[in-house]
Amino acid sequence: MLRAVGFEGSDFIKPIIGVANAHSTITPCNMGINDFAMRAMAGAKQAGAMPQIFGTITISDGISMGTEGMKYSLVSREVIADSIETVCKG
């Protein structure tokens, strides 16, 4: 499976670094995060690792204020943490 995402024979001895990326265009808070994720990927690769990026969900407090969506703002933090842990451990 990892060969399908670009791994070659020598890559299997390198550490795999997971980079969680919360980039989203739904909220201005997360629009610039992709640049940081790409820099993290480049740094990990330069250090000799095999970085792998994966997405996480995002909830905008600003957009959800005053709506039914407010109920999801705080709880989303646990869901985000759980989803990152699930990807890393799985």
PyMOL Python script that loads the backbone (N, CA, C, O; Angstrom):
from pymol import cmd

cmd.read_pdbstr("""\
ATOM      1  N   MET A   1       0.824  -1.197   0.000  1.00  0.00           N
ATOM      2  CA  MET A   1       0.000   0.000   0.000  1.00  0.00           C
ATOM      3  C   MET A   1       0.866   1.257   0.000  1.00  0.00           C
ATOM      4  O   MET A   1       0.527   2.238  -0.662  1.00  0.00           O
ATOM      5  N   LEU A   2       1.971   1.241   0.729  1.00  0.00           N
ATOM      6  CA  LEU A   2       2.796   2.443   0.806  1.00  0.00           C
ATOM      7  C   LEU A   2       3.528   2.730  -0.502  1.00  0.00           C
ATOM      8  O   LEU A   2       3.853   3.882  -0.790  1.00  0.00           O
ATOM      9  N   ARG A   3       3.785   1.705  -1.285  1.00  0.00           N
ATOM     10  CA  ARG A   3       4.385   1.944  -2.609  1.00  0.00           C
ATOM     11  C   ARG A   3       3.439   2.770  -3.482  1.00  0.00           C
ATOM     12  O   ARG A   3       3.890   3.561  -4.311  1.00  0.00           O
ATOM     13  N   ALA A   4       2.165   2.594  -3.303  1.00  0.00           N
ATOM     14  CA  ALA A   4       1.175   3.339  -4.098  1.00  0.00           C
ATOM     15  C   ALA A   4       1.177   4.828  -3.771  1.00  0.00           C
ATOM     16  O   ALA A   4       0.707   5.628  -4.580  1.00  0.00           O
ATOM     17  N   VAL A   5       1.698   5.223  -2.594  1.00  0.00           N
ATOM     18  CA  VAL A   5       1.771   6.638  -2.234  1.00  0.00           C
ATOM     19  C   VAL A   5       3.186   7.193  -2.387  1.00  0.00           C
ATOM     20  O   VAL A   5       3.486   8.283  -1.900  1.00  0.00           O
ATOM     21  N   GLY A   6       4.056   6.438  -3.068  1.00  0.00           N
ATOM     22  CA  GLY A   6       5.368   6.964  -3.405  1.00  0.00           C
ATOM     23  C   GLY A   6       6.559   6.373  -2.674  1.00  0.00           C
ATOM     24  O   GLY A   6       7.689   6.797  -2.919  1.00  0.00           O
ATOM     25  N   PHE A   7       6.351   5.408  -1.784  1.00  0.00           N
ATOM     26  CA  PHE A   7       7.474   4.778  -1.093  1.00  0.00           C
ATOM     27  C   PHE A   7       8.268   3.917  -2.064  1.00  0.00           C
ATOM     28  O   PHE A   7       7.705   3.241  -2.926  1.00  0.00           O
ATOM     29  N   GLU A   8       9.587   3.955  -1.905  1.00  0.00           N
ATOM     30  CA  GLU A   8      10.479   3.062  -2.638  1.00  0.00           C
ATOM     31  C   GLU A   8      11.156   2.155  -1.628  1.00  0.00           C
ATOM     32  O   GLU A   8      11.026   2.370  -0.423  1.00  0.00           O
ATOM     33  N   GLY A   9      11.867   1.157  -2.091  1.00  0.00           N
ATOM     34  CA  GLY A   9      12.470   0.163  -1.203  1.00  0.00           C
ATOM     35  C   GLY A   9      13.228   0.747  -0.028  1.00  0.00           C
ATOM     36  O   GLY A   9      13.053   0.294   1.103  1.00  0.00           O
ATOM     37  N   SER A  10      14.075   1.751  -0.274  1.00  0.00           N
ATOM     38  CA  SER A  10      14.896   2.328   0.791  1.00  0.00           C
ATOM     39  C   SER A  10      14.092   3.174   1.780  1.00  0.00           C
ATOM     40  O   SER A  10      14.577   3.486   2.868  1.00  0.00           O
ATOM     41  N   ASP A  11      12.879   3.542   1.411  1.00  0.00           N
ATOM     42  CA  ASP A  11      12.054   4.378   2.285  1.00  0.00           C
ATOM     43  C   ASP A  11      11.492   3.615   3.480  1.00  0.00           C
ATOM     44  O   ASP A  11      11.107   4.224   4.478  1.00  0.00           O
ATOM     45  N   PHE A  12      11.444   2.297   3.387  1.00  0.00           N
ATOM     46  CA  PHE A  12      10.829   1.505   4.440  1.00  0.00           C
ATOM     47  C   PHE A  12      11.666   1.434   5.715  1.00  0.00           C
ATOM     48  O   PHE A  12      11.175   0.984   6.750  1.00  0.00           O
ATOM     49  N   ILE A  13      12.919   1.872   5.651  1.00  0.00           N
ATOM     50  CA  ILE A  13      13.742   1.901   6.866  1.00  0.00           C
ATOM     51  C   ILE A  13      13.725   3.281   7.522  1.00  0.00           C
ATOM     52  O   ILE A  13      14.263   3.456   8.616  1.00  0.00           O
ATOM     53  N   LYS A  14      13.115   4.252   6.862  1.00  0.00           N
ATOM     54  CA  LYS A  14      13.038   5.617   7.395  1.00  0.00           C
ATOM     55  C   LYS A  14      11.859   5.735   8.362  1.00  0.00           C
ATOM     56  O   LYS A  14      10.869   5.017   8.222  1.00  0.00           O
ATOM     57  N   PRO A  15      11.959   6.634   9.338  1.00  0.00           N
ATOM     58  CA  PRO A  15      10.790   6.867  10.205  1.00  0.00           C
ATOM     59  C   PRO A  15       9.657   7.521   9.418  1.00  0.00           C
ATOM     60  O   PRO A  15       9.897   8.380   8.571  1.00  0.00           O
ATOM     61  N   ILE A  16       8.454   7.119   9.697  1.00  0.00           N
ATOM     62  CA  ILE A  16       7.276   7.731   9.082  1.00  0.00           C
ATOM     63  C   ILE A  16       6.766   8.798  10.039  1.00  0.00           C
ATOM     64  O   ILE A  16       6.492   8.517  11.205  1.00  0.00           O
ATOM     65  N   ILE A  17       6.642  10.017   9.542  1.00  0.00           N
ATOM     66  CA  ILE A  17       6.186  11.148  10.346  1.00  0.00           C
ATOM     67  C   ILE A  17       4.790  11.543   9.852  1.00  0.00           C
ATOM     68  O   ILE A  17       4.613  11.864   8.677  1.00  0.00           O
ATOM     69  N   GLY A  18       3.813  11.519  10.743  1.00  0.00           N
ATOM     70  CA  GLY A  18       2.469  11.957  10.395  1.00  0.00           C
ATOM     71  C   GLY A  18       2.334  13.459  10.585  1.00  0.00           C
ATOM     72  O   GLY A  18       2.718  14.001  11.622  1.00  0.00           O
ATOM     73  N   VAL A  19       1.787  14.124   9.579  1.00  0.00           N
ATOM     74  CA  VAL A  19       1.546  15.567   9.651  1.00  0.00           C
ATOM     75  C   VAL A  19       0.044  15.797   9.535  1.00  0.00           C
ATOM     76  O   VAL A  19      -0.532  15.650   8.457  1.00  0.00           O
ATOM     77  N   ALA A  20      -0.584  16.155  10.645  1.00  0.00           N
ATOM     78  CA  ALA A  20      -2.022  16.443  10.645  1.00  0.00           C
ATOM     79  C   ALA A  20      -2.235  17.841  10.071  1.00  0.00           C
ATOM     80  O   ALA A  20      -1.580  18.795  10.491  1.00  0.00           O
ATOM     81  N   ASN A  21      -3.139  17.961   9.123  1.00  0.00           N
ATOM     82  CA  ASN A  21      -3.365  19.231   8.448  1.00  0.00           C
ATOM     83  C   ASN A  21      -4.837  19.630   8.592  1.00  0.00           C
ATOM     84  O   ASN A  21      -5.723  18.947   8.079  1.00  0.00           O
ATOM     85  N   ALA A  22      -5.087  20.720   9.283  1.00  0.00           N
ATOM     86  CA  ALA A  22      -6.459  21.215   9.481  1.00  0.00           C
ATOM     87  C   ALA A  22      -6.818  22.301   8.479  1.00  0.00           C
ATOM     88  O   ALA A  22      -7.742  23.081   8.710  1.00  0.00           O
ATOM     89  N   HIS A  23      -6.085  22.357   7.355  1.00  0.00           N
ATOM     90  CA  HIS A  23      -6.385  23.367   6.332  1.00  0.00           C
ATOM     91  C   HIS A  23      -7.832  23.255   5.883  1.00  0.00           C
ATOM     92  O   HIS A  23      -8.351  22.158   5.680  1.00  0.00           O
ATOM     93  N   SER A  24      -8.470  24.397   5.733  1.00  0.00           N
ATOM     94  CA  SER A  24      -9.852  24.458   5.273  1.00  0.00           C
ATOM     95  C   SER A  24     -10.127  25.860   4.753  1.00  0.00           C
ATOM     96  O   SER A  24      -9.561  26.835   5.248  1.00  0.00           O
ATOM     97  N   THR A  25     -10.982  25.958   3.771  1.00  0.00           N
ATOM     98  CA  THR A  25     -11.377  27.278   3.287  1.00  0.00           C
ATOM     99  C   THR A  25     -12.691  27.729   3.918  1.00  0.00           C
ATOM    100  O   THR A  25     -13.226  28.772   3.542  1.00  0.00           O
ATOM    101  N   ILE A  26     -13.218  26.964   4.869  1.00  0.00           N
ATOM    102  CA  ILE A  26     -14.480  27.323   5.519  1.00  0.00           C
ATOM    103  C   ILE A  26     -14.280  28.398   6.577  1.00  0.00           C
ATOM    104  O   ILE A  26     -15.235  29.070   6.966  1.00  0.00           O
ATOM    105  N   THR A  27     -13.048  28.567   7.046  1.00  0.00           N
ATOM    106  CA  THR A  27     -12.780  29.558   8.083  1.00  0.00           C
ATOM    107  C   THR A  27     -11.424  30.226   7.836  1.00  0.00           C
ATOM    108  O   THR A  27     -10.453  29.538   7.519  1.00  0.00           O
ATOM    109  N   PRO A  28     -11.344  31.530   7.973  1.00  0.00           N
ATOM    110  CA  PRO A  28     -10.064  32.211   7.745  1.00  0.00           C
ATOM    111  C   PRO A  28      -8.963  31.742   8.695  1.00  0.00           C
ATOM    112  O   PRO A  28      -7.779  31.822   8.368  1.00  0.00           O
ATOM    113  N   CYS A  29      -9.358  31.256   9.868  1.00  0.00           N
ATOM    114  CA  CYS A  29      -8.369  30.790  10.840  1.00  0.00           C
ATOM    115  C   CYS A  29      -7.529  29.638  10.299  1.00  0.00           C
ATOM    116  O   CYS A  29      -6.369  29.491  10.682  1.00  0.00           O
ATOM    117  N   ASN A  30      -8.090  28.830   9.423  1.00  0.00           N
ATOM    118  CA  ASN A  30      -7.415  27.627   8.939  1.00  0.00           C
ATOM    119  C   ASN A  30      -6.885  27.748   7.513  1.00  0.00           C
ATOM    120  O   ASN A  30      -6.264  26.812   7.009  1.00  0.00           O
ATOM    121  N   MET A  31      -7.117  28.870   6.863  1.00  0.00           N
ATOM    122  CA  MET A  31      -6.724  29.000   5.460  1.00  0.00           C
ATOM    123  C   MET A  31      -5.210  28.953   5.263  1.00  0.00           C
ATOM    124  O   MET A  31      -4.750  28.446   4.240  1.00  0.00           O
ATOM    125  N   GLY A  32      -4.432  29.458   6.198  1.00  0.00           N
ATOM    126  CA  GLY A  32      -2.983  29.485   6.040  1.00  0.00           C
ATOM    127  C   GLY A  32      -2.258  28.272   6.585  1.00  0.00           C
ATOM    128  O   GLY A  32      -1.038  28.169   6.464  1.00  0.00           O
ATOM    129  N   ILE A  33      -2.990  27.363   7.177  1.00  0.00           N
ATOM    130  CA  ILE A  33      -2.358  26.212   7.831  1.00  0.00           C
ATOM    131  C   ILE A  33      -1.663  25.294   6.831  1.00  0.00           C
ATOM    132  O   ILE A  33      -0.667  24.658   7.175  1.00  0.00           O
ATOM    133  N   ASN A  34      -2.165  25.213   5.607  1.00  0.00           N
ATOM    134  CA  ASN A  34      -1.552  24.319   4.630  1.00  0.00           C
ATOM    135  C   ASN A  34      -0.086  24.676   4.387  1.00  0.00           C
ATOM    136  O   ASN A  34       0.744  23.785   4.209  1.00  0.00           O
ATOM    137  N   ASP A  35       0.238  25.961   4.379  1.00  0.00           N
ATOM    138  CA  ASP A  35       1.629  26.383   4.193  1.00  0.00           C
ATOM    139  C   ASP A  35       2.517  25.816   5.299  1.00  0.00           C
ATOM    140  O   ASP A  35       3.625  25.353   5.029  1.00  0.00           O
ATOM    141  N   PHE A  36       2.037  25.849   6.540  1.00  0.00           N
ATOM    142  CA  PHE A  36       2.799  25.300   7.660  1.00  0.00           C
ATOM    143  C   PHE A  36       2.953  23.783   7.526  1.00  0.00           C
ATOM    144  O   PHE A  36       4.018  23.231   7.803  1.00  0.00           O
ATOM    145  N   ALA A  37       1.884  23.122   7.102  1.00  0.00           N
ATOM    146  CA  ALA A  37       1.942  21.668   6.927  1.00  0.00           C
ATOM    147  C   ALA A  37       2.963  21.299   5.848  1.00  0.00           C
ATOM    148  O   ALA A  37       3.710  20.334   6.007  1.00  0.00           O
ATOM    149  N   MET A  38       2.996  22.054   4.765  1.00  0.00           N
ATOM    150  CA  MET A  38       3.956  21.777   3.690  1.00  0.00           C
ATOM    151  C   MET A  38       5.396  22.011   4.169  1.00  0.00           C
ATOM    152  O   MET A  38       6.311  21.282   3.787  1.00  0.00           O
ATOM    153  N   ARG A  39       5.583  23.026   5.001  1.00  0.00           N
ATOM    154  CA  ARG A  39       6.915  23.284   5.557  1.00  0.00           C
ATOM    155  C   ARG A  39       7.327  22.152   6.506  1.00  0.00           C
ATOM    156  O   ARG A  39       8.490  21.750   6.527  1.00  0.00           O
ATOM    157  N   ALA A  40       6.382  21.645   7.279  1.00  0.00           N
ATOM    158  CA  ALA A  40       6.659  20.515   8.167  1.00  0.00           C
ATOM    159  C   ALA A  40       7.021  19.279   7.348  1.00  0.00           C
ATOM    160  O   ALA A  40       7.939  18.541   7.705  1.00  0.00           O
ATOM    161  N   MET A  41       6.305  19.056   6.262  1.00  0.00           N
ATOM    162  CA  MET A  41       6.598  17.920   5.376  1.00  0.00           C
ATOM    163  C   MET A  41       8.010  18.044   4.810  1.00  0.00           C
ATOM    164  O   MET A  41       8.773  17.078   4.821  1.00  0.00           O
ATOM    165  N   ALA A  42       8.357  19.231   4.318  1.00  0.00           N
ATOM    166  CA  ALA A  42       9.684  19.446   3.730  1.00  0.00           C
ATOM    167  C   ALA A  42      10.782  19.248   4.775  1.00  0.00           C
ATOM    168  O   ALA A  42      11.812  18.638   4.487  1.00  0.00           O
ATOM    169  N   GLY A  43      10.565  19.759   5.981  1.00  0.00           N
ATOM    170  CA  GLY A  43      11.549  19.614   7.050  1.00  0.00           C
ATOM    171  C   GLY A  43      11.751  18.161   7.444  1.00  0.00           C
ATOM    172  O   GLY A  43      12.882  17.724   7.654  1.00  0.00           O
ATOM    173  N   ALA A  44      10.668  17.417   7.546  1.00  0.00           N
ATOM    174  CA  ALA A  44      10.761  15.998   7.902  1.00  0.00           C
ATOM    175  C   ALA A  44      11.491  15.220   6.817  1.00  0.00           C
ATOM    176  O   ALA A  44      12.323  14.361   7.110  1.00  0.00           O
ATOM    177  N   LYS A  45      11.175  15.525   5.567  1.00  0.00           N
ATOM    178  CA  LYS A  45      11.840  14.852   4.448  1.00  0.00           C
ATOM    179  C   LYS A  45      13.330  15.186   4.421  1.00  0.00           C
ATOM    180  O   LYS A  45      14.163  14.307   4.199  1.00  0.00           O
ATOM    181  N   GLN A  46      13.661  16.450   4.647  1.00  0.00           N
ATOM    182  CA  GLN A  46      15.054  16.885   4.663  1.00  0.00           C
ATOM    183  C   GLN A  46      15.826  16.190   5.800  1.00  0.00           C
ATOM    184  O   GLN A  46      17.025  15.939   5.676  1.00  0.00           O
ATOM    185  N   ALA A  47      15.140  15.889   6.889  1.00  0.00           N
ATOM    186  CA  ALA A  47      15.765  15.219   8.026  1.00  0.00           C
ATOM    187  C   ALA A  47      15.883  13.707   7.824  1.00  0.00           C
ATOM    188  O   ALA A  47      16.404  13.003   8.689  1.00  0.00           O
ATOM    189  N   GLY A  48      15.399  13.209   6.685  1.00  0.00           N
ATOM    190  CA  GLY A  48      15.541  11.788   6.373  1.00  0.00           C
ATOM    191  C   GLY A  48      14.344  10.924   6.701  1.00  0.00           C
ATOM    192  O   GLY A  48      14.445   9.697   6.694  1.00  0.00           O
ATOM    193  N   ALA A  49      13.204  11.548   6.992  1.00  0.00           N
ATOM    194  CA  ALA A  49      11.992  10.790   7.312  1.00  0.00           C
ATOM    195  C   ALA A  49      11.085  10.690   6.082  1.00  0.00           C
ATOM    196  O   ALA A  49      11.360  11.286   5.040  1.00  0.00           O
ATOM    197  N   MET A  50      10.031   9.946   6.222  1.00  0.00           N
ATOM    198  CA  MET A  50       8.997   9.834   5.190  1.00  0.00           C
ATOM    199  C   MET A  50       7.709  10.456   5.733  1.00  0.00           C
ATOM    200  O   MET A  50       6.880   9.754   6.313  1.00  0.00           O
ATOM    201  N   PRO A  51       7.535  11.771   5.548  1.00  0.00           N
ATOM    202  CA  PRO A  51       6.331  12.415   6.083  1.00  0.00           C
ATOM    203  C   PRO A  51       5.093  12.022   5.287  1.00  0.00           C
ATOM    204  O   PRO A  51       5.136  11.882   4.065  1.00  0.00           O
ATOM    205  N   GLN A  52       4.008  11.850   5.996  1.00  0.00           N
ATOM    206  CA  GLN A  52       2.722  11.527   5.380  1.00  0.00           C
ATOM    207  C   GLN A  52       1.687  12.486   5.952  1.00  0.00           C
ATOM    208  O   GLN A  52       1.523  12.584   7.168  1.00  0.00           O
ATOM    209  N   ILE A  53       0.992  13.191   5.066  1.00  0.00           N
ATOM    210  CA  ILE A  53       0.031  14.201   5.509  1.00  0.00           C
ATOM    211  C   ILE A  53      -1.375  13.600   5.528  1.00  0.00           C
ATOM    212  O   ILE A  53      -1.727  12.771   4.688  1.00  0.00           O
ATOM    213  N   PHE A  54      -2.164  14.037   6.501  1.00  0.00           N
ATOM    214  CA  PHE A  54      -3.568  13.621   6.556  1.00  0.00           C
ATOM    215  C   PHE A  54      -4.396  14.767   7.105  1.00  0.00           C
ATOM    216  O   PHE A  54      -3.883  15.615   7.836  1.00  0.00           O
ATOM    217  N   GLY A  55      -5.656  14.796   6.761  1.00  0.00           N
ATOM    218  CA  GLY A  55      -6.543  15.888   7.139  1.00  0.00           C
ATOM    219  C   GLY A  55      -7.259  15.663   8.457  1.00  0.00           C
ATOM    220  O   GLY A  55      -7.390  14.535   8.933  1.00  0.00           O
ATOM    221  N   THR A  56      -7.715  16.748   9.027  1.00  0.00           N
ATOM    222  CA  THR A  56      -8.558  16.701  10.220  1.00  0.00           C
ATOM    223  C   THR A  56      -9.772  17.593   9.968  1.00  0.00           C
ATOM    224  O   THR A  56      -9.785  18.379   9.020  1.00  0.00           O
ATOM    225  N   ILE A  57     -10.767  17.472  10.800  1.00  0.00           N
ATOM    226  CA  ILE A  57     -11.942  18.325  10.661  1.00  0.00           C
ATOM    227  C   ILE A  57     -11.661  19.694  11.264  1.00  0.00           C
ATOM    228  O   ILE A  57     -10.679  19.870  11.985  1.00  0.00           O
ATOM    229  N   THR A  58     -12.505  20.645  10.974  1.00  0.00           N
ATOM    230  CA  THR A  58     -12.399  21.969  11.591  1.00  0.00           C
ATOM    231  C   THR A  58     -13.802  22.539  11.777  1.00  0.00           C
ATOM    232  O   THR A  58     -14.679  22.371  10.930  1.00  0.00           O
ATOM    233  N   ILE A  59     -13.986  23.204  12.886  1.00  0.00           N
ATOM    234  CA  ILE A  59     -15.241  23.894  13.184  1.00  0.00           C
ATOM    235  C   ILE A  59     -14.900  25.357  13.436  1.00  0.00           C
ATOM    236  O   ILE A  59     -13.944  25.658  14.150  1.00  0.00           O
ATOM    237  N   SER A  60     -15.660  26.250  12.864  1.00  0.00           N
ATOM    238  CA  SER A  60     -15.412  27.675  13.072  1.00  0.00           C
ATOM    239  C   SER A  60     -16.315  28.208  14.171  1.00  0.00           C
ATOM    240  O   SER A  60     -17.538  28.237  14.029  1.00  0.00           O
ATOM    241  N   ASP A  61     -15.699  28.629  15.269  1.00  0.00           N
ATOM    242  CA  ASP A  61     -16.469  29.240  16.350  1.00  0.00           C
ATOM    243  C   ASP A  61     -17.200  30.487  15.849  1.00  0.00           C
ATOM    244  O   ASP A  61     -18.359  30.721  16.193  1.00  0.00           O
ATOM    245  N   GLY A  62     -16.510  31.278  15.039  1.00  0.00           N
ATOM    246  CA  GLY A  62     -17.094  32.526  14.531  1.00  0.00           C
ATOM    247  C   GLY A  62     -18.322  32.311  13.676  1.00  0.00           C
ATOM    248  O   GLY A  62     -19.289  33.068  13.766  1.00  0.00           O
ATOM    249  N   ILE A  63     -18.289  31.286  12.849  1.00  0.00           N
ATOM    250  CA  ILE A  63     -19.424  31.004  11.964  1.00  0.00           C
ATOM    251  C   ILE A  63     -20.575  30.378  12.744  1.00  0.00           C
ATOM    252  O   ILE A  63     -21.742  30.654  12.466  1.00  0.00           O
ATOM    253  N   SER A  64     -20.245  29.533  13.723  1.00  0.00           N
ATOM    254  CA  SER A  64     -21.299  28.796  14.427  1.00  0.00           C
ATOM    255  C   SER A  64     -21.970  29.580  15.551  1.00  0.00           C
ATOM    256  O   SER A  64     -23.021  29.166  16.039  1.00  0.00           O
ATOM    257  N   MET A  65     -21.389  30.698  15.972  1.00  0.00           N
ATOM    258  CA  MET A  65     -21.978  31.479  17.065  1.00  0.00           C
ATOM    259  C   MET A  65     -23.421  31.873  16.758  1.00  0.00           C
ATOM    260  O   MET A  65     -23.735  32.335  15.661  1.00  0.00           O
ATOM    261  N   GLY A  66     -24.277  31.681  17.736  1.00  0.00           N
ATOM    262  CA  GLY A  66     -25.676  32.057  17.592  1.00  0.00           C
ATOM    263  C   GLY A  66     -26.498  31.071  16.781  1.00  0.00           C
ATOM    264  O   GLY A  66     -27.657  31.341  16.466  1.00  0.00           O
ATOM    265  N   THR A  67     -25.911  29.930  16.438  1.00  0.00           N
ATOM    266  CA  THR A  67     -26.641  28.915  15.670  1.00  0.00           C
ATOM    267  C   THR A  67     -26.601  27.588  16.423  1.00  0.00           C
ATOM    268  O   THR A  67     -25.960  27.473  17.467  1.00  0.00           O
ATOM    269  N   GLU A  68     -27.271  26.622  15.897  1.00  0.00           N
ATOM    270  CA  GLU A  68     -27.260  25.271  16.450  1.00  0.00           C
ATOM    271  C   GLU A  68     -25.834  24.696  16.448  1.00  0.00           C
ATOM    272  O   GLU A  68     -25.512  23.823  17.254  1.00  0.00           O
ATOM    273  N   GLY A  69     -24.995  25.188  15.546  1.00  0.00           N
ATOM    274  CA  GLY A  69     -23.611  24.726  15.426  1.00  0.00           C
ATOM    275  C   GLY A  69     -22.750  25.009  16.645  1.00  0.00           C
ATOM    276  O   GLY A  69     -21.709  24.378  16.826  1.00  0.00           O
ATOM    277  N   MET A  70     -23.174  25.956  17.489  1.00  0.00           N
ATOM    278  CA  MET A  70     -22.421  26.265  18.712  1.00  0.00           C
ATOM    279  C   MET A  70     -22.224  25.019  19.578  1.00  0.00           C
ATOM    280  O   MET A  70     -21.220  24.897  20.280  1.00  0.00           O
ATOM    281  N   LYS A  71     -23.179  24.105  19.525  1.00  0.00           N
ATOM    282  CA  LYS A  71     -23.112  22.896  20.347  1.00  0.00           C
ATOM    283  C   LYS A  71     -21.922  22.015  19.956  1.00  0.00           C
ATOM    284  O   LYS A  71     -21.501  21.158  20.733  1.00  0.00           O
ATOM    285  N   TYR A  72     -21.389  22.224  18.766  1.00  0.00           N
ATOM    286  CA  TYR A  72     -20.329  21.361  18.266  1.00  0.00           C
ATOM    287  C   TYR A  72     -18.934  21.940  18.443  1.00  0.00           C
ATOM    288  O   TYR A  72     -17.946  21.227  18.268  1.00  0.00           O
ATOM    289  N   SER A  73     -18.838  23.192  18.778  1.00  0.00           N
ATOM    290  CA  SER A  73     -17.543  23.856  18.839  1.00  0.00           C
ATOM    291  C   SER A  73     -16.602  23.217  19.851  1.00  0.00           C
ATOM    292  O   SER A  73     -15.517  22.771  19.478  1.00  0.00           O
ATOM    293  N   LEU A  74     -16.986  23.162  21.114  1.00  0.00           N
ATOM    294  CA  LEU A  74     -16.110  22.585  22.132  1.00  0.00           C
ATOM    295  C   LEU A  74     -15.905  21.094  21.935  1.00  0.00           C
ATOM    296  O   LEU A  74     -14.789  20.590  22.060  1.00  0.00           O
ATOM    297  N   VAL A  75     -16.978  20.397  21.628  1.00  0.00           N
ATOM    298  CA  VAL A  75     -16.881  18.943  21.448  1.00  0.00           C
ATOM    299  C   VAL A  75     -15.985  18.599  20.254  1.00  0.00           C
ATOM    300  O   VAL A  75     -15.374  17.530  20.235  1.00  0.00           O
ATOM    301  N   SER A  76     -15.898  19.484  19.265  1.00  0.00           N
ATOM    302  CA  SER A  76     -15.082  19.196  18.080  1.00  0.00           C
ATOM    303  C   SER A  76     -13.606  19.061  18.440  1.00  0.00           C
ATOM    304  O   SER A  76     -12.862  18.368  17.745  1.00  0.00           O
ATOM    305  N   ARG A  77     -13.182  19.706  19.503  1.00  0.00           N
ATOM    306  CA  ARG A  77     -11.770  19.609  19.891  1.00  0.00           C
ATOM    307  C   ARG A  77     -11.404  18.196  20.282  1.00  0.00           C
ATOM    308  O   ARG A  77     -10.318  17.720  19.951  1.00  0.00           O
ATOM    309  N   GLU A  78     -12.303  17.515  20.987  1.00  0.00           N
ATOM    310  CA  GLU A  78     -12.081  16.102  21.335  1.00  0.00           C
ATOM    311  C   GLU A  78     -12.103  15.242  20.079  1.00  0.00           C
ATOM    312  O   GLU A  78     -11.287  14.333  19.924  1.00  0.00           O
ATOM    313  N   VAL A  79     -13.047  15.536  19.177  1.00  0.00           N
ATOM    314  CA  VAL A  79     -13.170  14.755  17.939  1.00  0.00           C
ATOM    315  C   VAL A  79     -11.903  14.917  17.094  1.00  0.00           C
ATOM    316  O   VAL A  79     -11.409  13.945  16.522  1.00  0.00           O
ATOM    317  N   ILE A  80     -11.382  16.141  17.016  1.00  0.00           N
ATOM    318  CA  ILE A  80     -10.150  16.393  16.260  1.00  0.00           C
ATOM    319  C   ILE A  80      -8.990  15.598  16.879  1.00  0.00           C
ATOM    320  O   ILE A  80      -8.253  14.911  16.172  1.00  0.00           O
ATOM    321  N   ALA A  81      -8.840  15.700  18.200  1.00  0.00           N
ATOM    322  CA  ALA A  81      -7.760  14.971  18.875  1.00  0.00           C
ATOM    323  C   ALA A  81      -7.920  13.474  18.678  1.00  0.00           C
ATOM    324  O   ALA A  81      -6.944  12.767  18.428  1.00  0.00           O
ATOM    325  N   ASP A  82      -9.151  12.991  18.792  1.00  0.00           N
ATOM    326  CA  ASP A  82      -9.396  11.548  18.609  1.00  0.00           C
ATOM    327  C   ASP A  82      -9.112  11.109  17.182  1.00  0.00           C
ATOM    328  O   ASP A  82      -8.582  10.022  16.957  1.00  0.00           O
ATOM    329  N   SER A  83      -9.468  11.964  16.208  1.00  0.00           N
ATOM    330  CA  SER A  83      -9.238  11.569  14.803  1.00  0.00           C
ATOM    331  C   SER A  83      -7.749  11.513  14.487  1.00  0.00           C
ATOM    332  O   SER A  83      -7.309  10.635  13.744  1.00  0.00           O
ATOM    333  N   ILE A  84      -6.966  12.439  15.043  1.00  0.00           N
ATOM    334  CA  ILE A  84      -5.518  12.411  14.835  1.00  0.00           C
ATOM    335  C   ILE A  84      -4.922  11.153  15.470  1.00  0.00           C
ATOM    336  O   ILE A  84      -4.103  10.467  14.857  1.00  0.00           O
ATOM    337  N   GLU A  85      -5.339  10.859  16.696  1.00  0.00           N
ATOM    338  CA  GLU A  85      -4.853   9.653  17.371  1.00  0.00           C
ATOM    339  C   GLU A  85      -5.229   8.387  16.598  1.00  0.00           C
ATOM    340  O   GLU A  85      -4.433   7.455  16.489  1.00  0.00           O
ATOM    341  N   THR A  86      -6.451   8.367  16.064  1.00  0.00           N
ATOM    342  CA  THR A  86      -6.913   7.206  15.305  1.00  0.00           C
ATOM    343  C   THR A  86      -6.063   6.983  14.069  1.00  0.00           C
ATOM    344  O   THR A  86      -5.687   5.849  13.773  1.00  0.00           O
ATOM    345  N   VAL A  87      -5.752   8.055  13.338  1.00  0.00           N
ATOM    346  CA  VAL A  87      -4.913   7.917  12.142  1.00  0.00           C
ATOM    347  C   VAL A  87      -3.524   7.437  12.528  1.00  0.00           C
ATOM    348  O   VAL A  87      -2.982   6.536  11.887  1.00  0.00           O
ATOM    349  N   CYS A  88      -2.941   8.024  13.563  1.00  0.00           N
ATOM    350  CA  CYS A  88      -1.578   7.660  13.955  1.00  0.00           C
ATOM    351  C   CYS A  88      -1.465   6.244  14.479  1.00  0.00           C
ATOM    352  O   CYS A  88      -0.517   5.529  14.154  1.00  0.00           O
ATOM    353  N   LYS A  89      -2.421   5.839  15.283  1.00  0.00           N
ATOM    354  CA  LYS A  89      -2.361   4.501  15.870  1.00  0.00           C
ATOM    355  C   LYS A  89      -2.807   3.427  14.888  1.00  0.00           C
ATOM    356  O   LYS A  89      -2.353   2.285  14.960  1.00  0.00           O
ATOM    357  N   GLY A  90      -3.700   3.795  13.968  1.00  0.00           N
ATOM    358  CA  GLY A  90      -4.221   2.830  12.997  1.00  0.00           C
ATOM    359  C   GLY A  90      -3.238   2.552  11.900  1.00  0.00           C
ATOM    360  O   GLY A  90      -3.524   1.761  11.001  1.00  0.00           O
TER     361      GLY A  90
END
""", "prot")
cmd.dss("prot")
cmd.show_as("cartoon", "prot")
cmd.util.cbc("prot")
cmd.orient("prot")
